[in-house]
Each structure stands twice: as structure tokens, then as C-alpha cells.
Amino acid sequence: MKKSFARKAVFAKTVTTSLFVMLAASALAQEKPEQVSSESARANFGRPVVLAADDVRAFPDAPVGFDKPSTTGMGGRTEVFEYDSTVTGTRRKAVVYLPPHYSSDRKYPVLYLLHGIAGNEWEWSGYVHADTIIDNLIADGKAVPMIVVMPNGRALADDRPPAPDKTYSPQNAEGFAKFERDLLDCLIPAVQAKYSVSTNREQRAIAGLSMGGGQSLNFGLKHLDTFAWVGGFSAAPDTKPPGELVPDPAAARAQLKLLYLSCGNKDGLISVSQGVHVYLKQQNVPHIWNVDDHGHDGETWGSNLYHFAQRLFVTNKQK
């Protein structure tokens, strides 16, 4: 099944690698996003990185081969899922990973994985190899069998990755903001109708990279009645200010099973995640803060998914 999607995966990786150096979602943080140019967006990655004493690794890099397909042939499968969106008025697509021996006789927890500003529903599987990472963890007994939904986080009627000169346009930025309602009102109910997933918040997680990292923090922490497990990898400046993300620290402490933040110490966007981490510390909200030795790249996202996924849907892993 995975081989049948090879061409699309390669396309997604091509789009990603050609635009990732321009991947500064700071357009969303500006009062006039139409004034953000490709040059000024790229410059964000060159901003000085100032590390605090606790901006250090929580975990080592994932081991060699963690994202390589197993030779046992006993893995899960990946398929395209379509659903109707009342937000865009169109039929939209997501890529869904189903674990080995998927059966409607049991209920599975579900992880929603969100892509970056230049990607689409193929970015996590085509560029980061998320399905293979989860497959290997399950095979090794290091992760709970789960369903992973990788949607297109650009909730527009035309949700294709835009041309480079349109990446920071107000319309593209608006699509990522609109995805909040598409996710909650359309995608999650459609997934629950199609697949054998638990509807309990404690069996639902959300995480993402860059723009998707900001979305995951914005949506996940705002809707603790829907998500108990939240991860933001290299969160972009679409991330809301920390006080808006967690206006009620007591509620976050009571409801979150896991809050995971990560960024590379060579990533000019690290100040976004640093600000969230500092606020969480001040408010005594438990969380993981992993600062590795990478930039804004697939290596850090794959490695952090490896560590994040092992801690999902289990107890006593955040300590």
C-alpha cells in the first residue's frame, strides 16, 4: 500500500525541500501579513539563538534506522481518507495510518499530525516518514497501537501548497486559522464515523511541525475537552502568546496528560517555543522541553515524533 503512494510522497518532499528555507509563518504574527516578503521570512531563520541554562536535550536523537521500513512485512498500512468540509465547502483529503492488524473489534487512540506552511497531507509521511516511525515503535513494543491522521491543515477550497510568492499571503495564512473549525467540526467526526477510534479525549492527541506546531498548541490547548496530549515541534510564530495559550494554568495541570515542546538550537524560530516553555515553568504546568542540535528540519521532527509517540496514551511518562 505504501509503495502505491510513492509518487505523491516524492512530490510532497520536493515541495517541502524547495520551500522549507522560506518557511517562516511570521506572516500570521504581523498586523499586515501582506507586507511579509520571502526575503524577510527567510531572515527569521538567521536570527541569533540565545539559549538559557535549561534549553538542553531531554532525549538523545532517535537511533539509527528508526525511520527505515522494517523488513518483516508485518507493518501497518497508509491510505487516503476523504471527508466533506462545511468550512471549505469541498471534499477534502487526509492520509491515515492504520496500525498492524487493524480491526473494528477494538477501539484505537488517534493522533492528529499537522504539517508546515509549505506542505500538505503528504508531508509527514513523505518527508518525515511518520508512518514508518510509528510502525517501528509499535513493532518494538515502544508505542501503543494507534491510528494517525495526517490532514491538510490549509482549510481553503483550493488547499494545494501555494506558489512561493504566495506562501505568506493573507489567504494562505487564513486557511491555517480556519482549520480549527474544519478539524473539530468536520474531520474528527468523519474519522470517528469511518474508523474504529475511541471518542474519549484521553485517547486523542494532536501534534505538528512548524506552522502545524503552532496550530497544535493553539487548538490543542484551547480545546482540552477534545485533546489530552499536545505536541509542538519547532512551533512557528503563528503560535499564540503563552498567556493566551494557557489562560487557566490550573485547568491545564488537571487536564493535560502530556504537553511536549521541542526545537533545535540552530533554529532561528526557537524563541517562540522558549517563550511558551518559560511561561509554563512560571505557572507550574508540567511539560517536556527538548532542545536538540538541529535546525528547522526533518531530522528534528522525526526524532521528536519518535520520543513523543512513545509517551502517548500511557501513564507516568511525562515525569
Buried (B, 14 or more C-beta within 10 A) or exposed (E): EBEEBEEBBEBBBEBBEEBBBBBBBBBBBBEEBEEBEBEBBBEBBEEEBEEEEEBEEBBEBBEEEBBEBBEEEEBBBBEEBEBEBEBBEBEBBBBBBBBBEBEEEEBBBBBBBBBBBBBBBBBBBBBBBBBBBBBBBBBEEEBBBBBBBBBBBBBBEEBEBBEEEEBBBEEBBBBBEBBBBBBBEBBBEBBBEEBBBBEEBEBBBBBBBBBBBBBBBBBBBBBBEBBBBBBBBBBBBBBBEBEEBBEEBEBBBEBBBBBBBBBBBBBBBBBBBBBBBBBBEEBEBBBBBBBBEBBBBBBBBBBBBBBBBBBBBEEEBBE
